Amino acid sequence: MKEIVVVGAGFGGLAAAVLLAHRGHTVTVIEKNEVPGGRARRWEVDGYRFDMGPSWYLMPEVFDRFFDLLGKKREDYLPLVRLNPYYRVFFAPDEFVDITPDLEKTKATFDSFEKGGGDALTRYLENARIKYETAVGEFLYRDYHSIFDFLNPTLMIKGARLSVFESLDRLVSRYFTDHRAKKILEYAMVFLGNSPHNAPALYAMMSHLDLNLGVFFPRNGMWGVVEALLRLCAEYGVMVRLDEEVRRIAVERKRAVAVETTRGSYRADAVLVNADYAHAETTLLNPAARSFDEPYWRKKLYAPSMFIMYLGVRKRLDRLRHHTLYFDREWERHFAQIFDAPAWPDTPSYYVSVTSKTQPDVAPEGSENVFVLVPVACNLDDSDAQRDRYADKMLTHLETLAGENIRDYIAVKRIYSGRDFAADYHARNGSALGLSHTFDQTAVFRPPRQSKRVRNLYYAGHYTHPGVGVPMVFIAAQLAASAIEAAR
Ligand SMILES: Cc1cc2nc3c(=O)[nH]c(=O)nc-3n(C[C@H](O)[C@H](O)[C@H](O)COP(=O)(O)OP(=O)(O)OC[C@H]3O[C@@H](n4cnc5c(N)ncnc54)[C@H](O)[C@@H]3O)c2cc1C
């Protein structure tokens, strides 16, 4: 039995802590913020409750598998409903489609976009299914220790099905010409911090997730997932310490021996870092204990930041759905302003979440909790004045989608962007998602699970394989717990 200290109470830290405590270790999680959950914290004010970060519950089997490892039933901790529609997509204020669980209807929608669109969708989704099953079966649930591990012949043969050397946009363009079809199949890249031109075609599997497997909503939203983990922490005796920041991981003779915080010091047989990898390496460790130096982190491609508005609105907005996406005609320009010539997007495509559509008690009677998210480049001018200007622009546009006045009904308004990600999570460059998912930042090319210099120091969380997204981070937590166990 070991004493294990986990730095950070995001999904990566909490899920790994539960698994390790289940296996008999003594686990303490230390979190700098007052509320656990990391990027998935909840913010509550005047009867409005907001999931601050993620809102799409995808890959349900990953969560089920996590509960299986504990011998528990997911539904006892995390009841789900299937959304209908899964989401609404606007291509212009007066043009929208609903994507529902009825796949035949979605094929008819694709037929309306272009001749043969429905059949093309059937073929594309079959391709996406194979990619997904190959990824889950062969790639996601294993760690890579060296390039040879990654390039072994079996994986190379199976990996060919994943098309890692082709871009997603190229793959999609082989099936579809209509811009609306392409946008529906490519939008998820934004959530992985990438552009469809730069993301490997492997990520076509994202369409298998939403169109084939479905979009779900846990009771209490993503905060419900945090609550489930906290309940498990209590059951297995994990100590979760909030509002306490880790300042240093003390290393002696190539072993982490203690974690020093703003309130004290914790002895450790092993340390698991869930906090952003770049922050931990460059701030919490002495130079001799770092696996990578500053130039390594400087050369990395970081995922975009985000401009987010949390709005409590004193009326129902009937044209919006639980998940609503707006794809502007000029969406290429938006990608260019994120990745090529950083600037505040002047023709933004964006995402709106209104969870009060499904769970009315997250807002006062007759009101909605509206979350608006625009992906933006890192390190833009993020002054109050700029935020106010941009909020105004976004509200004006949102009113065109909603088809009604919103600004006069706003009871609560909070803006969250790059400087908040940096301050609240120690996010390098204010990135919302950490490392981007380019080919050379995938699998063995992501920073390793185990420190190269400190034997009992491990990493979980979105910087590590398999990467960004709540299900991915649950997988990373399992891999980290297994690595610590293997070193017994
Ligand atoms: C706005 C937004 C929307 C998203 N939407 C989706 C979605 O719909 N679906 C989806 O699957 N994914 C989504 N994602 C991605 C997903 O939220 C993340 O990949 C995931 O939550 C990251 O979890 P993590 O545990 O790796 O990191 P984090 O959640 O960042 O957890 C790390 C924790 O470490 C703490 N920490 C940092 N430094 C220290 C320190 N020195 N001492 C103590 N604690 C420290 C931080 O405060 C934080 O709590 C979204 C992300 C964002 C930001």
The ligand as an SDF file (V2000), in Angstrom:
LIG
                    3D

 53 58  0  0  0  0  0  0  0  0999 V2000
  -14.9330   25.4110  -22.2910 C   0  0  0  0  0  0  0  0  0  0  0  0
  -14.6010   23.9600  -22.4990 C   0  0  0  0  0  0  0  0  0  0  0  0
  -15.5040   23.1300  -23.1150 C   0  0  0  0  0  0  0  0  0  0  0  0
  -15.2240   21.7720  -23.2770 C   0  0  0  0  0  0  0  0  0  0  0  0
  -16.1720   20.9620  -23.8330 N   0  0  0  0  0  0  0  0  0  0  0  0
  -15.9930   19.6280  -23.7890 C   0  0  0  0  0  0  0  0  0  0  0  0
  -17.0870   18.7620  -24.0420 C   0  0  0  0  0  0  0  0  0  0  0  0
  -18.2020   19.2240  -24.2990 O   0  0  0  0  0  0  0  0  0  0  0  0
  -16.8830   17.4100  -23.9560 N   0  0  0  0  0  0  0  0  0  0  0  0
  -15.6700   16.8910  -23.6250 C   0  0  0  0  0  0  0  0  0  0  0  0
  -15.5450   15.6460  -23.5620 O   0  0  0  0  0  0  0  0  0  0  0  0
  -14.6130   17.7060  -23.3550 N   0  0  0  0  0  0  0  0  0  0  0  0
  -14.7540   19.0460  -23.3990 C   0  0  0  0  0  0  0  0  0  0  0  0
  -13.7390   19.8840  -23.0260 N   0  0  0  0  0  0  0  0  0  0  0  0
  -12.4360   19.3030  -22.6730 C   0  0  0  0  0  0  0  0  0  0  0  0
  -12.4270   18.7270  -21.2580 C   0  0  0  0  0  0  0  0  0  0  0  0
  -13.1250   19.5880  -20.3990 O   0  0  0  0  0  0  0  0  0  0  0  0
  -11.0010   18.5780  -20.7630 C   0  0  0  0  0  0  0  0  0  0  0  0
  -10.2440   17.8110  -21.6890 O   0  0  0  0  0  0  0  0  0  0  0  0
  -10.9190   17.9030  -19.4020 C   0  0  0  0  0  0  0  0  0  0  0  0
  -11.9040   18.3860  -18.5150 O   0  0  0  0  0  0  0  0  0  0  0  0
   -9.5310   18.1270  -18.8290 C   0  0  0  0  0  0  0  0  0  0  0  0
   -9.4340   17.4510  -17.6000 O   0  0  0  0  0  0  0  0  0  0  0  0
   -8.0330   17.3500  -16.8540 P   0  0  0  0  0  0  0  0  0  0  0  0
   -8.2900   16.5750  -15.6080 O   0  0  0  0  0  0  0  0  0  0  0  0
   -6.9860   16.8620  -17.7620 O   0  0  0  0  0  0  0  0  0  0  0  0
   -7.6050   18.8730  -16.5210 O   0  0  0  0  0  0  0  0  0  0  0  0
   -8.2750   19.9880  -15.6060 P   0  0  0  0  0  0  0  0  0  0  0  0
   -9.7390   19.8920  -15.6340 O   0  0  0  0  0  0  0  0  0  0  0  0
   -7.6700   21.2870  -15.9870 O   0  0  0  0  0  0  0  0  0  0  0  0
   -7.7750   19.6170  -14.1300 O   0  0  0  0  0  0  0  0  0  0  0  0
   -6.4990   19.9730  -13.6440 C   0  0  0  0  0  0  0  0  0  0  0  0
   -6.6600   20.5220  -12.2500 C   0  0  0  0  0  0  0  0  0  0  0  0
   -5.3650   20.8130  -11.6890 O   0  0  0  0  0  0  0  0  0  0  0  0
   -5.4840   21.9870  -10.8940 C   0  0  0  0  0  0  0  0  0  0  0  0
   -4.1610   22.5840  -10.6750 N   0  0  0  0  0  0  0  0  0  0  0  0
   -3.3630   23.2100  -11.5810 C   0  0  0  0  0  0  0  0  0  0  0  0
   -2.2170   23.5910  -10.9930 N   0  0  0  0  0  0  0  0  0  0  0  0
   -2.2900   23.2200   -9.6910 C   0  0  0  0  0  0  0  0  0  0  0  0
   -1.4200   23.3590   -8.5730 C   0  0  0  0  0  0  0  0  0  0  0  0
   -0.2130   23.9260   -8.6820 N   0  0  0  0  0  0  0  0  0  0  0  0
   -1.8380   22.8840   -7.3600 N   0  0  0  0  0  0  0  0  0  0  0  0
   -3.0470   22.2760   -7.2260 C   0  0  0  0  0  0  0  0  0  0  0  0
   -3.9080   22.1280   -8.2640 N   0  0  0  0  0  0  0  0  0  0  0  0
   -3.5280   22.5880   -9.4730 C   0  0  0  0  0  0  0  0  0  0  0  0
   -6.4020   22.8670  -11.7120 C   0  0  0  0  0  0  0  0  0  0  0  0
   -6.9820   23.8940  -10.9260 O   0  0  0  0  0  0  0  0  0  0  0  0
   -7.4410   21.8380  -12.2100 C   0  0  0  0  0  0  0  0  0  0  0  0
   -8.5060   21.7280  -11.2820 O   0  0  0  0  0  0  0  0  0  0  0  0
  -13.9800   21.2500  -22.8550 C   0  0  0  0  0  0  0  0  0  0  0  0
  -13.0500   22.0980  -22.2560 C   0  0  0  0  0  0  0  0  0  0  0  0
  -13.3550   23.4340  -22.0640 C   0  0  0  0  0  0  0  0  0  0  0  0
  -12.3600   24.3220  -21.3800 C   0  0  0  0  0  0  0  0  0  0  0  0
  1  2  1  0
  2  3  1  0
  2 52  2  0
  3  4  2  0
  4  5  1  0
  4 50  1  0
  5  6  2  0
  6  7  1  0
  6 13  1  0
  7  8  2  0
  7  9  1  0
  9 10  1  0
 10 11  2  0
 10 12  1  0
 12 13  2  0
 13 14  1  0
 14 15  1  0
 14 50  1  0
 15 16  1  0
 16 17  1  0
 16 18  1  0
 18 19  1  0
 18 20  1  0
 20 21  1  0
 20 22  1  0
 22 23  1  0
 23 24  1  0
 24 25  2  0
 24 26  1  0
 24 27  1  0
 27 28  1  0
 28 29  2  0
 28 30  1  0
 28 31  1  0
 31 32  1  0
 32 33  1  0
 33 34  1  0
 33 48  1  0
 34 35  1  0
 35 36  1  0
 35 46  1  0
 36 37  1  0
 36 45  1  0
 37 38  2  0
 38 39  1  0
 39 40  1  0
 39 45  2  0
 40 41  1  0
 40 42  2  0
 42 43  1  0
 43 44  2  0
 44 45  1  0
 46 47  1  0
 46 48  1  0
 48 49  1  0
 50 51  2  0
 51 52  1  0
 52 53  1  0
M  END
$$$$
